Amino acid sequence: MRHFNDLASSWWKIDGPQRILHKMNLLRMDFIQKTFMNSIQLNEPGVPLEQQIYVPAYNLDLLPKQISSQIVKEQDNKRFSEYDKFKFNVLDIGCGGGILSESMARLPIVNSVTGIDLSTEVIKIAKIHKAKDPLINSKLSYRLQAIEDVEESEQFEVITMMEVLEHVNLPSVVLNDALKHLKKDGVLFLSTINRDFVSWFTTIFMGEYILKVVPVGTHHLEKYINSSEVQEWFNELNSKSTERKYEILDCKGCAYLPLNGWFFTNTTEIGNYMMAIKRVD
């Protein structure tokens, strides 16, 4: 905790030690919101055919541009109208100084955000910073609390664990504790780092020692978790549990380049990745 306490005073300096998190937050929010949008069912069961949104069974590129554009427009309009009906309560585990918590609180589809962290100093900074924005102050609360100490009666539609698992000693225990608070049909979002040479080279050697975009000591290769290991963990959990089942909705790799910022990649098995898991029982 000392490492993160030492970073607290500079947490909201966008050109400071946490600048890479500020940049990554844009990608986080894209991933989260696109997951919500993609989960929207365009045609509910029982809707008359003449009232249904047209969903072709072939590539839209085969159609004339004017027609395909109209189809996409109708689909997008439907998604946006349904999107506005979402009302989520969010638990942000390992919230730090509140970079993601504040962004989530600003979404109109979010009723409330509860951020928890084990660092006394970053929680202080998070509370100070959120008080500066009256639009989110009433929607957002922070606690100095571990996930295992959260009352099980507290249930959430959305749980986020961004850049958390690679910093804890027992990631499977933390993940299991988090799932206890996920409502049926709720979604857990996590991001972490694959355990490979590329990850070591980019996040530790280059990131900490050469480019110095994150402080030395932030990462430890032995704590990195491969995306395949997370998927296998959920497969095993599903096979053992008779009460709760989970479905991995999406998993995307991501990388950082100093001149380009964060971007999604074509592989989930190298470097950083984000994952969305839905409780489906």
Secondary structure, DSSP 4 states (H G I P E B T S, - for coil): -HHHHHHGGGTT-TTSTTHHHHHHHHHHHHHHHHHHHHT--SS-TT--GGGSPP--SS-GGGS-HHHHHHHHHHHHHHHHHHHTT--EEEEEET-TTSHHHHHHHTSTTEEEEEEEES-HHHHHHHHHHHTT-HHHHTTEEEEE--GGGS-TT--EEEEEEET-GGG-S-HHHHHHHHHTTEEEEEEEEEEEE--SHHHIIIIIIIIIIIS-SS-TTS--GGG---HHHHHHHHHHHHHH-SS--EEEEEEEEEEEETTTEEEE-S-SSSSEEEEEEEE--
